[in-house]
Structure formats: structure tokens, C-alpha cells
């Protein structure tokens, strides 16, 4: 489903900046850019943490079908959560994934109908539609409450992290690193801002 020619080279450059501390917890501000300084959207950044019931699911998790595309292109989902797949197009869709541990198939359903899938295994879930080959999206299932997707400006915030050193993980669906994942040690004593350089050859 994903064209082999769409590959990327992931490199990390963390630039620590000293920030004032909040008692017991701090926010880690991250920006992901290309080597040319352009923002990179749809990268998922995370640090380890204990996943509890309801974590990250402050509102319904949704992967819609709109204008013969999935929306959003990347969705961050906590392990064990349900995702709703509403069809807002005038045509029918047949949504599927072959992801290990999260394989599913939603057979043809039409406008204003929806289906729901529970994702129990952490990892990437590539999505496709059996009717429309151009429809591609990704769900990133995480086993931590500290995860976010970068916005159009390449920015994300991991809010109220516990004190202490940790590991920052950056994932992008078109990376060519092992499992599309790069990790980096983070020490809050060095500051709570990081710039991540992400060189892409494909789409983002």
C-alpha cells in the first residue's frame, strides 16, 4: 500500500533551552523541521509513561472519510482505545488494515454511517480503502499518555511530564529508520525544548 519509493532519512538534533521549572511536572515543547528549516507535520512524538484508562481520550477518537481521503492523515491513539470511522462522503468506502495485531476490515458502508475499531497493540497501523487506492492514512497506537502529533508548523507539546530523565521517540510514517522510529535521551536539567531535524524524501 505504501510505495517503496517513498522513503525518508531521519536525523535528530536536539537544541536544549533552559526554562523555568514547574513543581513536579513540566511541558516538553518540540518542533520538527526539515534540514532546510521547513516544518514537518504528522510526526508523532512521545516519551514513556504509565497508560491509564481514558489516557489521551479526552474526546472521541475519529478517522473520518472526507472528500475521498482520510482525515486526519495521522491519528495518535492510546492502546486499548476505540476509533470511530465515519463516512462523510457521498460514496461508499471499504476501510482496512493489515497491521500486525491490529488487522481489521470494515466492509462497504455509505454516507453518514460509521464503524468502530478497538486497537489493542502498540505500533503503526497503515490504513487503506479497497475502493479508492489514493486513500492512505496512519494510526499510531501508543502505550504512553505522553504522545502528540506535530501540527502544520511542526510543533507539538508533551504536557506535564514527570520529573527525571526520559527518552524522546519520534515516528513518521515515511521514515526509513528501523520501524520508522528514532529515540533520544532527554534530561530536564538541560531544558524542556527540543528541535528535531527530520529529512524527508516522501510526503508528510
DOZA-443427 format. One line per 2 residues: their letters; for each residue x negated, y negated, z of C-alpha. Coordinates in Angstrom, 2 decimals. Each point is the difference from the previous one (the first is absolute). Layout:
residues N
A	X Y Z ~ ...
END
This chain:
residues 204
XX	0.00 0.00 0.00 ~ -2.85 -2.36 0.77
XX	-2.20 -0.55 -3.05 ~ -3.54 1.18 0.64
XX	-1.36 -3.11 -1.69 ~ 1.41 -2.15 2.80
XX	-2.83 0.15 2.48 ~ -1.50 -2.43 2.46
XX	-3.17 -0.55 1.94 ~ 0.51 -0.82 3.65
XX	-2.56 -1.98 1.90 ~ 0.37 -1.59 3.40
XX	-1.56 -3.19 1.25 ~ 1.10 -1.06 3.44
XX	-0.71 -3.61 0.99 ~ 0.58 -0.31 3.76
XX	1.31 -3.30 1.37 ~ 0.15 -0.69 3.73
XX	3.56 -0.64 1.16 ~ 1.47 -0.71 3.42
XX	1.21 3.11 1.80 ~ 3.51 0.75 1.17
XX	0.19 1.96 3.23 ~ 0.37 3.72 -0.69
XX	0.65 -0.20 -3.75 ~ -1.07 -1.89 -3.10
XX	1.06 -0.36 -3.63 ~ -2.39 1.15 -2.71
XX	0.33 -2.21 -3.07 ~ -1.15 1.62 -3.24
XX	-0.34 -1.28 -3.54 ~ -0.70 2.29 -2.95
XX	-1.58 -1.57 -3.09 ~ -1.77 1.06 -3.19
XX	-3.71 -0.74 -0.50 ~ 1.14 -3.09 -1.95
XX	2.00 -1.23 2.97 ~ 3.43 0.87 -1.38
XX	2.55 1.29 2.55 ~ 0.90 3.69 -0.03
XX	3.59 0.89 0.83 ~ 1.31 3.44 1.01
XX	-3.02 1.17 1.97 ~ 0.95 1.74 3.25
XX	-2.13 -0.90 3.01 ~ 0.21 1.86 3.30
XX	-1.75 0.84 3.26 ~ 0.64 3.04 2.21
XX	2.72 -0.10 2.64 ~ 2.62 2.12 1.72
XX	3.09 0.37 -2.15 ~ 3.20 -0.19 2.05
XX	3.64 0.33 -1.00 ~ 1.12 -3.01 -2.01
XX	-3.50 -1.30 -0.63 ~ -0.14 -2.26 -3.08
XX	3.69 0.62 -0.69 ~ 1.37 -3.35 1.13
XX	2.28 -0.03 -3.04 ~ 1.18 2.70 -2.43
XX	-2.80 1.36 -2.17 ~ 1.02 -0.25 -3.63
XX	-1.42 0.93 -3.40 ~ 2.51 -1.43 -2.46
XX	0.38 0.48 -3.73 ~ 0.42 -3.43 -1.61
XX	-0.45 -1.00 -3.66 ~ -1.31 3.50 -0.82
XX	-2.77 -0.35 2.57 ~ -0.56 0.99 3.60
XX	0.03 -2.80 2.55 ~ -2.34 -0.35 1.80
XX	-2.98 1.42 -1.87 ~ -1.55 1.16 3.31
XX	1.97 0.72 3.17 ~ -1.55 0.69 3.41
XX	1.93 2.65 1.95 ~ -0.66 1.46 3.47
XX	-0.21 3.78 0.13 ~ 3.41 1.51 0.80
XX	2.02 -2.96 -1.32 ~ 2.81 0.04 -2.56
XX	-0.15 -2.02 -3.22 ~ 3.12 -0.99 -1.93
XX	-0.13 0.06 -3.83 ~ 2.85 -2.24 -1.27
XX	0.69 -0.23 -3.73 ~ 0.76 -3.61 -0.96
XX	-0.29 0.59 -3.75 ~ 2.78 0.62 -2.49
XX	-1.65 3.26 -1.00 ~ -0.56 3.20 1.91
XX	-3.33 1.01 1.52 ~ -1.61 3.30 0.97
XX	-2.65 -0.78 2.63 ~ -2.67 2.51 1.00
XX	-3.43 0.51 1.55 ~ -2.42 2.94 -0.06
XX	-1.92 -1.24 3.07 ~ -1.29 2.77 2.21
XX	2.17 0.26 3.10 ~ 2.42 -2.65 -1.25
XX	1.22 1.53 -3.24 ~ 3.61 -0.85 -0.87
XX	2.41 -0.46 -2.89 ~ 3.08 -2.24 -0.17
XX	2.01 1.18 -2.95 ~ 1.89 -2.42 -2.25
XX	1.98 -2.65 1.85 ~ 1.52 -3.26 -1.16
XX	0.52 -3.67 0.78 ~ 0.76 -0.92 3.63
XX	-0.74 3.54 1.10 ~ -2.89 0.83 2.30
XX	-1.90 2.97 1.37 ~ -2.21 0.41 3.08
XX	-3.24 1.92 0.58 ~ -1.94 0.63 3.23
XX	-3.81 -0.07 -0.22 ~ -1.70 2.23 2.56
XX	-3.59 0.19 -1.27 ~ -2.46 -2.91 0.04
XX	-1.55 -0.90 -3.35 ~ 0.81 -1.48 -3.42
XX	3.24 0.87 -1.79 ~ -0.03 -0.88 -3.72
XX	3.52 -0.53 -1.38 ~ 1.39 0.41 -3.47
XX	3.28 0.21 -1.91 ~ 0.72 2.92 -2.31
XX	2.03 -2.30 -2.26 ~ -2.27 -3.05 -0.15
XX	-3.73 0.74 -0.26 ~ -0.99 -3.63 0.63
XX	1.40 0.16 3.53 ~ -2.93 0.53 2.38
XX	-0.31 -0.90 3.66 ~ -1.64 1.25 3.18
XX	0.98 0.65 3.58 ~ -2.84 0.02 2.52
XX	1.02 2.07 3.03 ~ -2.03 -0.99 3.08
XX	-0.40 1.52 3.45 ~ -0.67 -3.32 1.76
XX	2.20 -2.98 0.94 ~ -2.78 -2.34 -1.16
XX	0.36 -0.06 -3.79 ~ 0.94 -2.63 -2.57
XX	0.05 -0.68 -3.74 ~ -1.81 -3.00 -1.45
XX	2.19 -2.70 -1.51 ~ -0.39 -1.84 -3.30
XX	-2.81 -2.07 1.54 ~ -1.82 3.16 1.12
XX	0.75 -0.64 3.67 ~ 1.24 2.25 2.79
XX	0.14 -0.19 3.79 ~ -0.28 2.91 2.42
XX	1.74 -1.42 3.05 ~ -0.84 0.49 3.69
XX	-2.73 2.59 -0.30 ~ -1.22 1.63 3.22
XX	-3.32 -1.21 1.35 ~ -3.16 1.83 -1.04
XX	-1.89 1.04 -3.10 ~ 1.96 1.73 -2.73
XX	-0.10 1.11 -3.64 ~ 1.54 -1.99 -2.84
XX	1.35 2.10 -2.87 ~ 0.76 -1.47 -3.44
XX	1.95 2.00 -2.58 ~ 1.05 -0.94 -3.52
XX	1.82 2.32 -2.45 ~ -2.55 -0.58 -2.77
XX	-3.21 0.42 1.96 ~ -2.60 2.55 -1.03
XX	-1.41 0.58 3.48 ~ 0.74 3.34 1.62
XX	3.74 0.06 0.74 ~ 0.05 -3.67 -1.12
XX	-1.07 -0.93 3.53 ~ -2.87 -2.08 1.36
XX	-0.62 -0.43 3.73 ~ -2.00 -2.52 2.00
XX	-0.82 -0.41 3.70 ~ 1.50 -3.14 1.56
XX	-1.22 -1.52 3.27 ~ 2.36 -2.62 1.49
XX	-3.01 -1.62 1.64 ~ -1.08 -1.08 -3.51
XX	3.34 -1.68 -0.70 ~ 3.43 0.96 -1.29
XX	-0.17 -0.98 -3.68 ~ -1.25 2.09 -2.90
XX	-0.38 -0.56 -3.72 ~ 0.12 3.18 -2.06
XX	-1.45 0.00 -3.51 ~ 1.89 2.43 -2.24
XX	-1.21 0.43 -3.59 ~ 2.78 1.31 -2.24
XX	-0.06 1.31 -3.54 ~ 3.71 0.75 -0.08
XX	3.22 -1.64 1.04 ~ 0.79 -1.19 3.51
END
